[in-house]
Amino acid sequence: MEISILGLSIIQSMGISLGVGTSTLAILNFFYAISDGKIDETERNFMGVTYTVLRVAMGLILVSSLLLAFIGYAMEGDAYFTGYVTAQTILTTVLFVNAFLMTIHMMPSTFGPAIQASSWYSLGFLLALFAQGHTNVNILVFLFAYATFMFFAISFINSVMAYLKEKRDEEESVTN
């Protein structure tokens, strides 16, 4: 059983690491793709590959987290669902719901990419804390920190998008 927990924990960590890195590339690809006002076929293809890797990362996290929760509950009962596990579950749920809403075009680009980025980075941050032995996560503190991080991510991403639009508009006015 111990080897199963170790293996699943490694898979979960790899999924989070893969997701954090790929999320960074997704945001950078998105900025690059919208910088000229149109997303061409090559940019769309690169973004498609990036989103596929993100889905793989999400799948790794989902399967490993569910199996770890099943094993943890079987071994420890309700005590398994610590603040850390609850925070991780919230972040994973937000990732899946937001990705679905973005896929069906119900989440506007002013919020969707920032929600994904802040969720991925929060998962990475949470994993780093866990690796350093900080497993006692206060949910209220976590939710406040997550909301604050999301606010800054939304502000940053929308500021970059506005800057790129302004720059593009300036270049178009010079050429006209």
KAHU-V433380 format. One record per pair of residues at least 12 apart in sequence whose ideal C-beta (glycine too) atoms are under 6 Angstrom apart, sorted by the first residue. I is the first residue (numbers start at 1). J is the second residue. Records with the same first field share a line. If there is no record, write none. Layout:
I=J  J
//
This chain:
8=64  67  68
11=60  64
12=61  64
15=57  60  61
16=123  124  127
18=57
19=57  120
20=120  124
22=50  53  54
23=117  120
25=50
26=50
27=113  117
29=46  47  50
30=113
31=160
35=164
37=168
61=92
83=137  138  139
84=130  135  137
86=139
87=126  137  142
91=119  122  123
94=119
95=119
98=115  116
110=158
113=157
114=153  154  157
117=153
118=149  150  153
122=146
//
